[in-house]
């Protein structure tokens, strides 16, 4: 993990990426300092008051803050309280400051939109479509991506029917990825130079198609075999992820081109945005 700096309102906020947890952590004291306009010794007093306020609100979010080594003002690495994005947003909600208000309003808006989308899924589809258009994805890719979301939803619905816990979806997904690409999900993301970004949002058209084939095959066989255990579902994920691997091998042999590409849609990469 290598600490880096980001800027907000002209002030530095220390942050660090945890490759194992696949989460970005921010220095709590830096964020509180920026949003509360507190500096120097005042920030520690303000931080104590914030902890007291959270206790009054019956929030246990403080217990979710961890200590990691970040570069201090004296040039040495010292243990500093950090929080991931989710926990940090919760902390921001308890900061009574004009600087924090835009974040609170944005969070309220996002939550309102999520409720709307639950009641009318078409709203989510339209917003996702517009979001991809705004990022300059080409129309063909967008169509494939939206279809892949539908395929993925069918698979997770099937896992839910088999009493698979949400937290275990990543394990099964990793099994499919390893079977079809010979890479774990983390290795796949590293190959594309991704951190917190979505792997699927950075796949080419053919990568998306093969991923859909693997997940659709896994769904169909799960429906047929009706697995009663997690291990059985894991076995299905591995066996039928290979369907896409076989298709990939045949396609690469015929075209002479590698399907799995290190290219991505990160800012500055124009080639994928042009549909290559």
Residue pairs with C-beta under 8 A, 6 or more apart in sequence:
1 16
1 17
1 18
1 19
1 68
2 16
2 17
3 14
3 15
3 16
3 69
3 70
3 71
3 77
4 14
4 15
4 16
4 17
5 12
5 13
5 14
5 15
6 12
6 13
6 15
7 13
8 34
9 34
9 99
11 30
11 33
11 34
12 30
13 26
13 27
13 30
13 31
13 34
14 26
14 27
14 30
14 70
14 71
14 80
15 24
15 25
15 26
15 27
16 24
16 25
16 68
16 70
16 82
17 23
17 24
17 25
17 195
17 196
18 24
18 25
19 186
19 195
21 84
22 186
22 195
22 196
23 84
23 85
23 196
24 84
24 85
24 195
24 196
25 66
25 68
25 82
25 83
25 84
26 82
26 83
26 84
26 85
26 88
27 70
27 80
27 81
27 82
28 47
28 65
28 80
28 81
28 82
28 83
28 88
28 91
29 43
29 44
29 47
29 80
29 81
31 83
31 88
31 91
31 92
32 38
32 43
32 46
32 47
32 50
32 91
32 95
33 39
33 43
34 99
35 92
35 95
35 97
35 99
35 100
35 103
36 43
36 46
36 95
36 97
36 99
36 100
37 97
37 99
38 45
38 46
50 91
50 94
50 95
51 62
53 94
54 61
54 62
54 91
54 94
55 62
57 94
59 90
59 94
61 83
61 87
61 90
61 91
64 83
64 84
64 87
65 81
65 82
65 83
65 87
66 81
66 82
66 83
67 79
67 80
67 81
67 82
68 79
68 80
68 82
69 77
69 78
69 79
69 80
70 77
70 78
70 80
70 82
71 77
72 78
72 80
83 91
89 103
89 107
92 100
92 103
92 104
92 107
93 104
93 107
113 123
113 127
116 123
117 123
117 124
117 127
125 146
128 146
128 149
129 142
129 146
132 141
132 142
132 145
133 142
135 265
136 273
137 145
137 265
137 273
138 273
138 274
138 275
140 205
140 275
141 204
141 205
141 208
141 275
144 205
144 208
144 209
144 212
145 200
145 201
145 208
147 212
148 200
148 208
148 211
148 212
148 215
151 212
151 215
151 216
151 219
152 215
154 215
154 216
154 219
155 215
155 216
155 218
155 219
156 169
158 219
158 222
158 223
159 169
159 172
159 222
159 233
162 222
162 226
162 227
162 228
162 233
164 172
164 230
164 233
168 230
170 185
171 234
172 233
172 234
172 237
173 185
173 237
174 184
174 185
175 234
175 237
175 238
175 241
176 214
176 215
176 218
176 237
176 238
176 240
176 241
177 183
177 184
177 185
177 188
177 241
178 184
178 238
178 241
179 214
179 237
179 238
179 239
179 240
179 241
179 242
179 244
179 245
180 210
180 211
180 214
180 241
180 242
180 243
180 244
180 245
180 248
181 188
181 245
181 248
181 260
182 245
183 191
183 260
185 199
188 199
188 260
189 195
189 197
189 199
191 260
191 262
192 199
192 202
192 261
192 262
192 263
192 264
193 262
193 264
193 266
194 202
194 264
194 266
197 264
197 266
200 208
200 211
201 265
202 264
202 265
202 266
202 272
203 211
204 259
204 261
204 263
204 272
204 276
205 275
206 251
206 259
207 259
207 260
207 261
210 244
210 247
210 248
210 259
211 244
213 243
213 244
213 247
214 240
214 241
214 243
214 244
217 240
217 241
217 243
217 244
218 236
218 237
218 240
218 241
220 240
221 236
221 239
221 240
222 233
222 236
225 232
225 236
227 233
227 235
227 236
248 259
248 260
251 259
252 258
252 259
263 269
263 271
263 272
263 276
264 272
265 272
265 273
